[in-house]
């Protein structure tokens, strides 16, 4: 048995499980029909409404109004994102803009540089927000921005749910030959958890206190019951904030949850607990429960000299800074990247395409790229780095 191993993974490892890509999620958010339920969550609209169902039609029209504002943001930032990133905007870009608008409108974080953009968007969307019932600081425009961000988060949660794991066997196999397994993931889906559940392997993820249909976040990862630790740095589709406490759904739907005494849990105070949106994600790294997760990421990473990375697009500045800091801390710290397209593709990423590739790959030999996807890897692909 080897002592310990660490993985860092992103959304790419889920593609084998038919989880939609960022591009596919963006298309669904922009083009599919949605409706606002009475529980204040957005859901896919039924293909056909029941005869004379005026209420459903009203809910669809409301969601369509919110969706039109998402389109306005998309069109407004399209040229800039295309010129700077070489791609069209995605839902992360849009959600980041929406939350910045909301913060500025509510004076939570004032950003003078976007004042002109907000004025333009406010004028273009006047027909969308003037008729809304204000819910945010008596501000109809802020309410529209908030609802648009909610639609994106609800859509992401829905579209990433109810998937079955495929191509994640390496995590289970790693448990066979390592005493400790640390997995840091940016994914909102629950595929890794399902993979361990199917293999009857216990793992800890910071949610340990029993609460009936949920487990409450207790920030405990060291338990005698398991040496497999999972750190979901961007939250999960089955996490909720309930009365300022954080819970993971174990079974049932969020609107029928009961506590350990059989009493219904107060869902109206619940919020989804996933991080979406450029810039905005980094702002939340200092909030519960993410501040605990990132403290674990920082401290646990110092215990490892080798980090296996797969499925990550190198687009998260907050994550990149932490990995770069860890690499710079010691020339003995190394990363192995499983990426089918090889070194040429990785070295061309914005994060690597400057001095970092030269510094960490060419000079210090701290970066190795294996031209395979994670789903194609075996124990042999990782064991050789520990001999």
Secondary structure as GFF3:
##gff-version 3
##sequence-region A 1 387
A	DSSP	beta_strand	2	9	.	.	.	ID=ss1
A	DSSP	three_ten_helix	11	17	.	.	.	ID=ss2
A	DSSP	alpha_helix	22	31	.	.	.	ID=ss3
A	DSSP	beta_strand	34	36	.	.	.	ID=ss4
A	DSSP	beta_strand	42	44	.	.	.	ID=ss5
A	DSSP	alpha_helix	54	85	.	.	.	ID=ss6
A	DSSP	alpha_helix	91	105	.	.	.	ID=ss7
A	DSSP	three_ten_helix	112	114	.	.	.	ID=ss8
A	DSSP	alpha_helix	115	124	.	.	.	ID=ss9
A	DSSP	alpha_helix	126	129	.	.	.	ID=ss10
A	DSSP	alpha_helix	140	160	.	.	.	ID=ss11
A	DSSP	alpha_helix	169	177	.	.	.	ID=ss12
A	DSSP	beta_strand	178	185	.	.	.	ID=ss13
A	DSSP	alpha_helix	191	198	.	.	.	ID=ss14
A	DSSP	beta_strand	207	211	.	.	.	ID=ss15
A	DSSP	beta_strand	214	217	.	.	.	ID=ss16
A	DSSP	beta_strand	228	232	.	.	.	ID=ss17
A	DSSP	beta_strand	235	242	.	.	.	ID=ss18
A	DSSP	beta_strand	245	249	.	.	.	ID=ss19
A	DSSP	three_ten_helix	254	256	.	.	.	ID=ss20
A	DSSP	three_ten_helix	267	269	.	.	.	ID=ss21
A	DSSP	beta_strand	270	274	.	.	.	ID=ss22
A	DSSP	alpha_helix	280	284	.	.	.	ID=ss23
A	DSSP	alpha_helix	290	301	.	.	.	ID=ss24
A	DSSP	beta_strand	306	310	.	.	.	ID=ss25
A	DSSP	alpha_helix	317	329	.	.	.	ID=ss26
A	DSSP	beta_strand	334	338	.	.	.	ID=ss27
A	DSSP	alpha_helix	342	347	.	.	.	ID=ss28
A	DSSP	alpha_helix	355	356	.	.	.	ID=ss29
A	DSSP	pi_helix	357	363	.	.	.	ID=ss30
A	DSSP	beta_strand	367	370	.	.	.	ID=ss31
A	DSSP	three_ten_helix	374	376	.	.	.	ID=ss32
A	DSSP	alpha_helix	380	383	.	.	.	ID=ss33
A	DSSP	three_ten_helix	384	386	.	.	.	ID=ss34
###
